[in-house]
Amino acid sequence: MITHIPKIITAMGNIDDDLISGAAEYRRTKKRIYTRWGIIAACLCLVIAGSVIWFTSTKPLANDGASAVLEDGANGQQLEITMSSSTQASMIGFIIYQGRTYKHYERMEKADILGDYLGTITGNIDELTSPDEYTELSGSVKGDFFSVKGYDPQFMLCMKETTGSVSTFICDNGNTMKYGRELFEDSIHLMGNFNDVQYETRASWFFDKNELYRINASEEVLQRFIEQLDEAEIIPWEEVPAKEGLTASSIYDTEIYHIYFKMTDGMTVHLRLYENGYVRFQGLLDICVKISGDSFDNLINIMKNNTDAGAVSINDKLAAKFERCKNDPLLGKYIPAYVVPDVRLTIAEVKYYIAPQTGSETGTKEIYIEYAGEYDSNISYSVTITWRDEYGKNGWAGPMLDKSELSAGSLSEYVTAKTYTGTQIQAGVWYDDVSVVLSTRGISVEEALEIFNSVR
């Protein structure tokens, strides 16, 4: 019988001290060319690597790091957060809700998974935040959050971005699990709820090669594999022998495949497979299960030899996003038709107005397109399209011209020369109630004029 029965957390549970002392707010930016494009996208991050999130005792752990106090939203009781100093932190978003910490798991372009509105996260946590600010409804991301349709909110929550994308967050404390079925079935509902299974090697995943294959094997192979996951006992990852396996250094070097179960609700169950039958769920990396026998070997042989499998054609997601921009019924027609030669598309996104507490899209707020030089790194430009009412609110409060005033001479007034970045142009043009803002580096006034004149 397993000696490390998953922990039972009283009230708040335990948050590693790295969640407080090691958090750094590297909020995602678009690398936009002028100050406006440093706009915050609510994405700080913090992932705890190597920390144990499952304990056997309800007693407070010895505090070998820092500590903080959290107000229990249910009864106002002060709850102590005990933090271990033995962990390492890297970056991923997190939120605190009802005494639990939820860490970012997956971001989906479009998914109909928003359930009930549960609250609003303040987004106040950064690398300078003091321990006493790690309170209920605080976090490194900001905005309304919701339950996820069909999932226990004590396990998973979600948030919707202005781009329409939905991010899920998985609770990594306050859970009690002993067997795999409590994770893979009770929490994730894996068996029978997926319509596609793909995989890639560790090298493909690590180097972002997207060399994916689809498993076409009989359902029996996958079903038996999942049955073994369900029957296995939960093991703290740190309990896995450091040098067990076919390699000579550590268990991390024995990772061989990543497998993706594409669920019917649009989500993905991402598993990491290791030699000797160890399997980790990407959403809870501090635990694993170990399976053995033909069920694991049969699946590995399919991946190793690409038998009963076929290569997955990776669609150009960026091109699809650009088509979505062009086809937007409100602002798409204002995208300039002219594209400077020898540049490549790097960003294309639509932002929407999101109704508070419902998450519904109520209209298009902004379109943003960015290009970079294909051969010359000193060439780049961005186009931002939004409404007149957004002027000064979206970060741009610079010079604006009416379309009737457009000329090479008028644009020349907004040229600046900087030796280390090249010539820059920053200006906007009103097209009735819509503003089109252009920020360039390394292109001529004549090319900028052609961009503006090609607005349909």
N, C-alpha and C positions, 0 to 999 in steps of 0.2 A: 504494500500500500504506500502511496506517495507520502513522503514526510512533510512536504511543503503544501499543505492544503491552502488553497487561495485565501488571501486575507479577508477578514471581515472588518470593515472600517467603521468606526463609531462616528456618527454625525459627519464632520467634515472629512476625516481621513487625513492622509499625509500628502504634502506637496513638497517635492525636493527643493532644497535651498537654491538650486540653479534656476528654479522658476522665478525666484526673486532676485538673487544676486547676479545671475548670469544672463538674464533676459536682455536683449538688445533690440530696439525697435527699428529694424531695417524695413520700413514700410515700402511696399513695392511701388516703384515709379516706372514710368514708361520710357525713361531715358530720353525725354523730350528735349528739344533743342534750346528752349529758353525757359525762364523761371516758371512760367505757368505750368510747364510739363513736369514739375516736381510735385504735382498734386498727390496727396496721400491716397493710397488705394487700400488702406486698412488691412495690412498684412504683416504684422510682426510675427515673430515666429519663435517657437521654442520647442525643441523636441528633447526629451530626456532620454539619453542613450545609456543603457546599462543599469538603470535603476530598477529596483524590485517594486512592483506595484501590488503584489499579492502577499499578504501576511497571514500568519496563523493566529494572531492574538488580537483581542479587542483592546488591550492595554496600550497606552501611549508608548511609542518607541523612544529609546534613548536619544536625546537631542545632541547630535554631534555637529550640528551646523547652526543655522539661524532659526528663528521661529517668528510666527506672526499670529494675529488673532483675526478671525472672521466672524462676522455677525451671521448667525443662522437666520435665513430669511423667514423660516416658518415660525420660530418662537422667540427670536431676538436674543437667544442665548449666545454668549461668546464662545467660539470654538477655536481651539488651538491648532495651528498648522505646524507640524513637526517636520523638519527638513533635514535630509541626509546630505553631508558635504562630500560624499564619495562619487557623485554623479558628474557627468559632463553634459553641457548644454549645446545644442545647435539650434537653428531657427525654424520655428513653425508657429502658426497662430494658435491661441488658446483662449478659452473663456471659463468663468467660474459661475456656476448656477446651482442653487440649492446645496451648497457645500461640496460640490463635485467639480473637478477640473475636466474639461473637454478639449482635446487637441485635434487640430485639423487633420482630416483623413483624405478627402477626395474633392476635386473641383470638377463639376460637370457643366458643359456648355448650356444644355437645356435639359431640364428634368422636372416633371410634375410630381414633386415629392413633398412640397410644403404642407405641413399640417396646421396645427393651432398655433397662434401667436402666443409666445410664452414670456417675452420681456425684451428689454433693450440693453445691450452691452455698452458700457461707457467708453471702452477703448483707451483707458487711462494708463495702462501698464506699459512701461518702457524700461530701458536699462537703468534709469535713475530712480525708479519707483521704490519707495520705502516699503518694508514688510507690512506696515499697518494699512497700506492702501490696497492690499490684495483682499478685497472685500467682495461680498455678494454682488453679482452682475458686473464685475470688473473683468478686464481681459486685455489682450493685445490687439484685438480687432474691435470694430465699432459698428453698431447697427442693431436692427431688430433680429431676433432669432425665433425659430419655430420648432415644433416637434416634426418628426419625419413620419409620413404616412406608413403605417404598418410596423413601426419600430417603437420600442419602449424608450421614452424620453430620458430615462435614467441611463440608457446606453448610448443614444445617438440624438444629436440636434442638428439643425441646419440654418444657414443664413443665405440670403439672396443678394447678389451684387447688382449695381446699376447696369452692368452689361447683360443681365439676365442669367448669368451663371449662378449655380447653386453650389455651395460648399458644405460638406458634412463634417461634423465634429464628434469624436468618439470619446466617451468617458473612460479615463484610465485610473480611476480610484473609486472606492465605495462599492466595488463589485465583489461578489462571492461566487467563485466558479471552481469546480473540482475536475469535471470531465469536459471533453471537447464539445459534446452536444450542447452544453450550456452556452457556449460561444457560437458555434457554427449553426445550431438549429434554433435554440431559444432566443438568441440575440440577432443573428444574421439571417436565419431562415434559408440556408444554402440549398439543402436537398430539394430537388424538383422545381426550383424557382429560377433557374438560369436557362438561357437559350443559346449560349455560345461559350466556348472555352478556348482561350488562346494562351500561348506561352512564348517565352524567349529565354535565351541563355543569360547567365549573370553578366557576361561581357557585353551583350547587346543592351541590357538594362543599364549597366554602369556607364557605358559610353553613349547612351541615348541613341542607339542605332535604329531602334524600332524594327528589328528583324524578327517579326512576329509570325507565328504559325498557328493555325487553327486545328484543334484536335478533332478528327473525324472518326475516332474509334467508337466501338460499341458502347452503349450506355452502361453496360455492366462494369467496364473498367473504371469509369468515373464514379459510378454508384458505390462500388466496393471501396474506392479510395476515400470517399466522403464518409462511408460507414466506419472506416478505420479512424478517421479524424474524430468522429463523434464518440467512439468507444475509448479513445486514448485519454490518459490523465494529463491535466495541466501541469507543466513544469516551469518554474522560474528560469528564464534564459540564463541567468548567471550560474545556475546549477548544472548546465551542460558541460561535460568535461572539456577543458580547454584544448586538448590535443587529440580528442577522439576523432577518428575518421581516416581518410586515405591521405591526407596532407600532413605536413610536419609542423605547422606553426600554430594555428588556432582554429576554433570552430567557425569563425567568420570566413576563413579561406575554403571551407567545405561547401559554401553555397553554390548551387549548380544551376537552378532554374527559378524563374518567376512565372507563376501561372495566374491567369485572370479569368474568373467566372463572371461573365456578363449577365447581370440579373435582369429579370423581366421588367423591373421598375426603373431601369436605366442606370443603376449603380453597378459598381464592380467590386467583387471580393478578390483582393490581391493577396496571394499566398507566396511565401518564399520557401523554397525547398532546399534541403541540405543533405549531404551524404549521411548514410546510416538512418534515414527515415525521419529526421527532424523537420518540422514544418512550423513556420511562424505566420501569423496574420499581420499584414502591414499596419493595421490600425492599432495593434497592441503588441509592440515588439518586445516587451519585457517578459513575455511568456511564450511557450511553445508546446507542441505535443510531439511525441515520437511514435511513429507507426512502423510496422515491420511486415515482412512477408511479401507475397506476390502482388498485393494491391499497390504497394509503393514501387516495386521493381518493374511491374508492367507499365506503369505510367512513365517512369524514368526512361524505359527502353523506347517508348514512343517518341519522347522528346530527343533522346540521344540520336536516334536513327532517322527521325522525321518520318516514321512509318505511321500510316493511318492519320496523316496530318498534311495540311497544305499551307503554302505561304499566304499570308494576309496582305492584301493590297492596301497600302496606307494612302488614304486620300489626302490631298493637299488641304489641310485644315485652314491654312491662311487664305488660300484662294476662296474657300467656301465662306470664310468670314467677310472677305471683300465683296463677294456676291451679295451677302446679306446686307452689307452697307449700301451697295448700289440699288438694291431692291427695296430699301426702306421707303415706305409710302410718303413720309413727311420730309425727310432731309436728304434722301438718296439722290435726288435730281440735282443737288448743289455740289456733288463731287466733281472736281475738275476732270475733264476728259483727257487733257494733255498730260503726259508723263514725260519727265526729262529723260533723255536717252541714257542708257547704261546705268540705270538704277534698279534696285530690286525692292519689292514690297517687304516691309519688316513688321508692321503693325496695321491691323484693320479691325476696328471695333465700333459697335453701336452701344451707346449708353441710353438707359431708359429712366423715366420718372417712375419710382417705385412707391406705391401707396403704403403708408405706414400701417403696421399691424396686419396687413393682408398679404403683402408681398406681390401684389398684382402690378403688371406693367400698365401705366396709364398714358403713355405717350413717349415719343422719342425725344431725348434730351440733347444728345450730342453724337456726332460721328467724328472719329479720329483716324487719320491715315498717315502713315509714316514710310518714307523711303530712305534707302542708303545706297551709296555708290557701289556698283558691282565690282569695279576695279580700283576706284579711288576713294580712300577712306575719308578724304576731306570734303566729300560731297554728300549732303543729306538734306532732306526737307520734310516738313510735316504740314498737314492741312487739318484744321479743326473747324467743324461746321456746327453751329448752334443757333439758338434764338436770340433776338435782340434783347429780350428780358434777362438773358444770362450774362450779358456784358458786365465785366467786373466781378462776377460771382464765380466764374470757372477758372479764375487765375489770370485771365487776360484783360488788361485795362489799358492796352497800348493804342497806337494810332489807328484810326479807322477812316476809310475813304468811301464815298458813295460810288457806285459802279459807273456813274456818269463822269466821275473825276479821274478814272483810270487812264494812266499814260506812263510811258517810260520816265518822263520827267517827275511826275508825282511820286512814283516808287523810288526814284533815286534819292529822295529826301530821307528815306528810311534805310539807307545802306550804311553799314558800319564795317570797317576793315580791322581785323585783328590778326596779327601775324601768325599766331599759333593755331588759329582755327579757320582762317581764310575769311573771305568777304561774307557778311551776313546781311540778310534782309528780314525785317520783322514788321509786318503790316497786316491790316485786315480791310475787308471790303464789305459794305452793306449791300445785300441783295434783298430789297424790300425789308421784311422783318427777320431776315436771316443774316448772320455774320459768317464770313469765310475768312479765317485767319491763316496766314502763311508765314512760316518761320523757316528760313533757309540758311544753308552754309555751302559756299563754293559754287553757287549757280549765278548766272548773270541776271541783270535787271530785265533783259529781253525775255529770258526764259520764265522769270517770275510773272511778267506781264502776260505771257502766253498761258500760263497756268490759270490766272484769274479770268482771262478772256474765254477760256474753254468751259467755264461753268455753264451748265445747260440752262 
